[in-house]
Amino acid sequence: MPGVEAARVPRHIAIVMDGNGRWARARHRPRSFGHNAGRKAVREVVEACLREGVQVLTLFAFSSENWQRPKDEVGALMGLFLRALDKEVDELHGHGVRLRFIGDLAAFDEALLQRMHSAMAQTVGNDALHMNVAVSYGGRWDIVQASRQAAAAVARGELRVDEIDEARLGQWLSLAELPPPDLFIRTGGERRISNFLLWQVAYAELYFTDTLWPDFDQACLREAIEDYARRERRFGRTSEQIVPVP
Ligand code: FPP
């Protein structure tokens, strides 16, 4: 990326793709029209990440709370995910993208679940970009499911309670094998984390933009990366303790 040294490009970008509904309302169209338009922005961001050498992209596509939306909107989103899986996976695979779905996948119907598993299996050997799509996901859900796994290991006698520390619990959280998000982007004007990757974003740089998700393009991503590259990440230490990036 011109103007940003490779070492300052975030390894992992996490995005809350917000604003589809308002984008559609401004055009007097149903909310599902906005979600459909959001697919183009996903493509833009994936292409830009591949080009810029971002290693991991995690998108919040459907939260644990989104099940409470009107039935027809949930149905439209499920249809959109199915179509996206049918149409986009081969191309993503061709670009070397490894696709992963994180969240409470058991909540989805059989057809969608089967497509998600087959997309993950098809792309498992790729590493040009790790693309994670969070569906039926909540950061609190993630911490609870990791805690349950720790409790089960204790119950089986494989782990002592005093052995549970951040590193051990972290192994059971979604995306444990990937670097944590460096840059957290939320579009659509709200300044909230909204239960996305709560544990994993502990040291992420937060970037909020008023741009609605369907309008978010490669120039918008570049602006976010440039903003990130100007920040000093101290991880609780002082400025003097930070080794400058060469
Ligand atoms: C939030 O906007 C967006 C969603 C709940 C759905 C996100 C889904 C996509 C962008 C579809 C494409 C994704 C993939 C991975 C194929 P909102 O409805 O809350 O908007 P509002 O705040 O303006 O109402």
Residues whose N, C-alpha, C, O or C-beta is under 5 A from the ligand:
A	BS01	FPP	M17 D18 G19 N20 G21 R22 W23 H35 G38 R39 V42 F60 A61 A84 V133
